[in-house]
């Protein structure tokens, strides 16, 4: 299965992280299709993150356990933050 996720990060922009699909991507038309797309996108993004962590650890750029702990902290922060704050794009 092919999946393309474009993640654009620019710390000098007001909206630091932008996530897009290619111009020819057909948007989901039902909530069920949207849910499947999001789950697939998150799975693919996590696979990319795991690959980055493994490469960093293998090349001694950073320690795998510390990187994973940092990831858990970020995810925990999202889990525990005010849902309205998250919906507004503030993190």
Helices and strands as residue ranges (DSSP letters): E 6-9, E 17-20, H 31-58, H 64-80, H 83-87
